[in-house]
Amino acid sequence: MQFIGRVRELSILEGLIEKPNAHLVVIRGRRRIGKSRLVEEIGKKYQFLRFAGIAPTEGIEAQTQRQAFSNQLSSQMNLPQMVFYDWDNAFEFLHRSISTKPTVLLFDEISWMGSKDPSFLPKLKNAWDFLFSKNQNLLFILCGSVSTWIEKNIIQSTAFFGRIHKIITLEPFSLSESMSFLKLAKFQTSAHEILKVLSVTGGIPWYLEQIDGTLTADENIKQMCFLKDSTLVGEFDRIFEDVFSKRGRIYKEIMEVLIHSPCNQTNLRKKLNYGRSGSISKYLHDLILCGFVEENKGWSLKTLKPTKQSIYAVKDQFIRFHFRFINAQIQKINQNLFETIPLSQLPGWDGLVGLQVETLVAGNVKRLYQDLKIPLEDIMASGVFSQKGTTTRKGCQIDRLIQLRTGVLYAVEIKFSRNIIGAEIIEEMKTKLNNLERARNSVVNPVLIHLNGVSDKVVETNYFYKIIDLNDWLKT
């Protein structure tokens, strides 16, 4: 399939390999994000060698990983089978096998490659210092889905300090990039259908590859998520097993809390009935590294000053969908009860899909800042905002609230509807903003994001600071 997006990342890698020096690069990102595919694309122009660790399942030993390395080397270099009993020998032989022409060398799933041998990383460090770094035409890339392992053992390791030239973290595709991908799959339909699909897949390339252009959005979602043994039914468990292994339980519990409501560490501990310790901070740090959770710095709307605690929310679109839909229906899925039942018959299906779309749109904040012409350096806080009601104030929920250093607020309302948005949206927004507790001298600019148009009255009243059409975000 034609390569889509990653223009910035390709430019970075291209620039490094064109320089007359060896470069060590780390690429990280969640499972299925397209790390290996990115390196393969840059490798098309040069000599390209890829070595991948094998999943450390039962029976996999250190020698198994070395033999897999040997097999891959023999296959790619057209060499006879070899046996390496030590990583020193393997790295030295690889170094001697690489020609002097520009070469991209990829160690993929590196956490698996060295999982059974504690000497793997020290020997890799020495191989870089004494062998690979001497090759002025080498781009050496370390890659893997277990971001926590890479962070601890490579990025923050004193052994690799000063040796890594670039760290690239791959994010999901933007809406326009996802649209380009879906066009290749010949999924060319209404914006409403496209956003439905993206509400499940997010901008994860491998998930987008599963889309069948001959099916509707609901039929695609059913095929991927609601039939027994379908592609994404067990995806969540595979992701967590890869990343967290036997420690996955507490991470799942944290995710389950944050799915229902973003919260700070204090409230998270209470909901989990978890004692005061540093562990919860570590768990959240790990989830952020993996791209599953985002941290939004707390900011008081009344004092215009930062609060002590950050707010944490689920960032990953598919994981949110898993908890809201797949997990809730897993027994019926395993019995294949949805084979003949339309998803539209699921209780609250349209409303829940609407919520998914709202979080998808809110997550494409770079495009939002661009449309609002907000300088990034002026943003003090940005995220989903929830004000709980008390005896003295009313509650309110804002899809995305952006606060600038100047005290100006942008309150963003996202509407996913097949119908034209009527004038009632104005009163709805006025009520929310009247309930919002904030500094007296602050200014609130209401923003409306819609899909299928707004009524003339909404435009004529000039109430909204900006009205954004989602169709523009889907243009490629």
N, C-alpha and C positions, 0 to 999 in steps of 0.2 A: 504493500500500500504506500502511496505517496506520503512523504514526510511532511508533517504539519507543525507550524509554530516553532518555538524554542529559538527564535532569531537571536536573542541576546546571548543565550548560552552557547550557541554555535559560533557566534562571533568571538566570544571569550576563548573558546578552545582553539579556534582557527588562529587567533592572534598569538597564543602561546606556542603552538607547534611551529609557527613560522619564525620564531625567534631562535637564534643559534645557541640554545641551552637546553638541558634536560629540565623538564618540569613535572612536579608531583601534584596531582589534583585529586580532591575528594569530591565525589558526587553522592548526595544522599536524598532520600525522599521515600514516601510510603510505597508499599507494594503496589505494582501495576501502574506506576506513574510514568514509566517510560525512560528510566535511567539507562538501561542497556541499549535501547533503541536510539537514544541520543548519541551515545558513543559510537554505535555502528554507523550512524549517518556521517559523523566526522571522519570515521575510519575508512570510508569509501574512497577518499582521495589519497590515502597513504597505505603503507603496509600496516595491516591490522591483525593483532593477535589478542584473542580473548580466552581467559581462563576463569572458570566458574567453580566455586566450591559446591559440594553436594550436601543436601539437607542432612544435618546430624541426627539421623534416626537411629534406632537401636541396631547395634552391630557395626556402625560406622566408626572406624578407628583412625588414628593419625595417618597410618600407612595407607588407608583407603583413600584419604584426601590426596596424598602425594601420588598415588597411582593414577587417580583421576586427572591430576595435573599432568603427569607423564603421558597419559593417553591423548589428552588434548594437544599437548606439544607435538607428539608424533604425527597426529592427524593434520595439524595445520602447517607443519614444516616439512611434511613428507619424509619423516625420519623413521628408522626402525624403532620398535618398542624398547623402552628403557625402564629401569627400576631405580628409583631414588629412595634411599633409606634415610636421607637427611635433607632438610630444606636448603641448607647451604649448597649442596651439590645441585639441587634442582634449579636454584636461582642462578648459579654460576653457568650451568649449561644453557639456560635460557638466554642469559646475557651474551654468550658466545654465538648463539644461534641468530640473534637479531642483526640484520644488515645495517650498514651505515646510512641507508636512505631514511627519510622521515618515517617514523613508526609510531602508531598509537597502540599502547599496551594496556589492556584492561584486566584487572583482577576483580571479577564480579562475585557478589555474595561473599565478600572477604571474611565476614564473621564466621561463615561456615567453613571456609578454607582452613582456617587456623584454630578451629574450635576444640580440637582434641590434642593440640600440641602447644604447650605454654611457651615454647621457644620460637614459635612461628614469627611473631611480631618482632622480637629482638633480631632475629636473623634477616627479616625483611628490611629492617632499618639498616643493618650492616650492608645488605646487598645494595640498597640505595646509595649509601655513602661511598662504597668502594667500587661498585660496578655500574649500576644504571645511571647514576648522576654524571658519569664520564661520557655518556653518549649524548652529544649535543643535538641530536635529531630525534630525541625520544620524548613523547608525551605519555607519562605513566599515570593511569587513572585507577583509583581505588573506589569501589562502588558497593553499595549494599542497601538492603531494605531495613536492617536493624539499626536505626539511627542512634539509639541509645548506646549500642556497642561501639559504633564508629566514634561517637562523641567521647566516650570514656577512654577507649584504647588507642585512638589515633589522634583526633583533633586536640584533646586535652592532655595527651600523653607527653611527658617530658622527652621521651625517646624521639618523637617526631617534631619537637618544637623547632621552628625555624626552617623546616624542610618542606612544608606544604605551601605551594605557591598560590593555590586558589581552592576555595570551598564553594561548591555550587549546590544549592538546595532547590530541587525541582518542585514547583507548585502545580496544582491542577490547571488545565487550560482555562482561558477566559471564555466568556460566552461567544465571542466572535470566532475564536480558535475552535471551539467545540462545534460551532456551526459549520466551519470549513470541513471538519472531520466528518460530520453527518452528511454533508453533500457528497463526499467521496463514497459513502455507504448508500447513496441514492435515497436517503431519508429526507425527501423534499416535500414538506407538507406545511401546515399552518404554524405560525409562531406558538400558538397555544399547545399544539401537539409536541413541538420541539422542546418547549420548556417543561412539559410533563416528563419527557425522557430525561432531560438534564436534571430534573429535580431528584432523580434516583441516582444517576451515574455521576453527577457533578461533571467536572472536566477531567476525569480519569481516562486516559487514552485506551487502556485495555478494555474497560467497560464499554466505551463507545464503539469499539470494534465488534462487540457482540450484537449491535443493532442491525436488524433486518429491515432494509428499505421497503419491503413489500408489505410490512405489517403496520398497524396503527400503533400509537404510543402505548395504549393499554395492553394490546396484544404482545408488544415487545417486553413490557414490564412483567407481564404474566410469564412469558417464556423464560425470562431471566431469573425471576424471583419467587414465583408462586406455584411452580410445578415440582414434584418430587425429583430430587437429584438435578435440578436445573442449575445453571452456571453460578449464580450468586447466592444460592440458599446457604451454603456453608462457607461463604467468603469471609464473613466476620470472624468465625472461629479459626480459619486458616491464618488470617492477618494477626490475630492475637497470639496464636501459637508460635508463629514465626518470630514475633517481636518480643513477647513476654514469657513464653514457655509456661512453666508451672506457676509463675507469679501472676498469671492473668486475672485471677478472681478479683483482687482488689481494684485493678484497673477497670474491669467491667462494672463493678459497683459504682465507681466514680462516674463513669460514663452514663450509667442509668440515671443517676441523680441529675447530672448536667443536661441530659436530654430534655427533662421536664422543665428545668428552670436554671438559667445561669446564676451562679452565686459565688461568694467569696470563700476563703478557706475556713473561716469561723463557722459559717452556715453549712458548709460541706461536711465538716467534722460532726456537727450536730445531726445532720440527716443520716450520716453513716454510723452514728454512735461510735465515733472513733476518738480515742484519747488524744490529748495534746502532745504532739511530738513533731520532729522534723520530717517524718516519713511522708506525710501528705504532700508536703512541698516537693519532695523528690518524685513522687508519683505524678504529680501535675507537670513537673518539669519534663518527665519522660514522655507524657502524652502530648505535650507541646512540641517536643523534638520530632515525634512521629507524625506530626501534622493532624492529629485527631482533635486537639483542643486548642483554643486560642485564649490568650490572656489580654484583657483590656484594662488598662490602668484606671483605677477609680478616680473620680473627679467630682467634687461637690458643686452642684448647680447653684447653691445658695452663697457659698463663700468664694467660689471661683478658685479653689485651691485643691491640690491632690489629696485624696483620702489615703489612709494607711494601707488599705487592702485592695488588691486587684479583683476584677470580676472574671470568672472563667466560664467559657461556653463551648459547646461542641462545634467544631469547625468543619469536620469531614461530612460531606453530603450523604454518601452512601451509608456510613455508620449511623447517622441520624435516621435514615430511612429504615435500616435494619431494626433498630429499637422500636420505632413507631409502628412498623408494619410487619416485617418478616418474623421477628421474634414473637410478636403477639399472636401470629397465626401459624406457628411452626407445626403444631399438631395436625391441623387441617392440611397443611402443605405436605407433610410426611404421609398422610393418607390419600394424597392426590385429589382432594375434594374440590380444588379450584379448576380442574381440567375442563369442566363444562360450565363453570360459573363466571360471568363477566365481573371484572374488578369493580365496575360501577355499582355492583350490588353490595360491596363491603360497606358496613355502617360508617358513615362519615368520610367516605373515600375522597370526594371532591374537596371537602374542607381541609383534610389532612394533606392532600397533594398541594393545595393552595399554600399551606404553611411551609411545605418543602420548597416551593417556588420562591416564596418570600425570603427564606434563608439563603437560597441560591443567589438571588439578586443582591441581597444585602452583602453577600460575601464578595461580590465583584466591586469592591469599594474603589479600586483605582479608577475605574471608568466613572463612578459616581463623583469622585473628587474632580476628575477632569471636566465633567459636564457642569459642575458647580463652580469651576475655576477657583478651587481652594488650594492655596500653597500648602504643601505637606508639612512644612516647618511650622505652620500656624496651628496645626491640629493638636489639641491637648487630650482629647478623648474621643473615641468613636466606637459605637457598638450598639447592640440591642439594649434598650433601656426599659426597666420595669420599676415602677414606683408602687409600693404596696400601700393599700389603704389602711388608715388608722382611724381612731375616734375623732381626730382633728383634721384629717385630710382624706381626699379621695385618691384612689389608685388610678394608674394609667399605664398603658403599654405602647411604646413607640418602636417601630420596626428597626430604625437606626437613628441614633441621636449623635450628632457631631458637634463638638464644642471647640471653639477657637480661643486662642490666647486673649483675644479682645473681649471675650464674653458673649460673642455672637453664637447662637445655636442654630443648627439646621435639623429640623424634625422631619424625618422621611417616612412617608406612608407608602406601602407597596400594595397594589391591588392586582391580583391575578383573577381575571374574570373574562368570560366569553362576551359579556355585555358592556355597553358603553357606561362609563362611570357618571352617575347623575349628581345633581347639586347637593344631595344629602351628605356627600363626602365632606363638604365644607363645614357643616354643623358638627359632624363627627370629629373632625380635626380640631375645631374650636373648643369642643368639650375637653378633649385630651390636653390641649395646651393650657386651658384655664385651670385644669387640675394639677398641672406640673409645677412643683415647688422649685423656684429658682430665684436668683438675685433680682432685685427690683430694676436695676439698670441694664439687665441683659435684654438682648433682642432675639426673637425667635423667627426664623425664616421657614415656613412650612413648604415641604417639597412633596410632590406626588409623582410616583412612578406607576405607569399603567401599561396595559397590553392592547386593548381593543378600542381605544378612544375615550374621550371625555365629552360631555355634553357642552353645547355652546355656552350655557349659563356658567359652567365651571370656569371656562376661559374668560368670559365677559366680566365676571366679578373681580378678576385679577387678584384673588385671595392668595393663591400659591405663588411663592417666590420663583419656583421653577416647576414645569410639568414635563416629565421625561417619558418618552415613548420607548418601550422595551424593544420594539422592532428595530430601532436604530442600533441597539447594543448587539443585536444578532447579525447585523450586516458584516460581511467579510471583506 
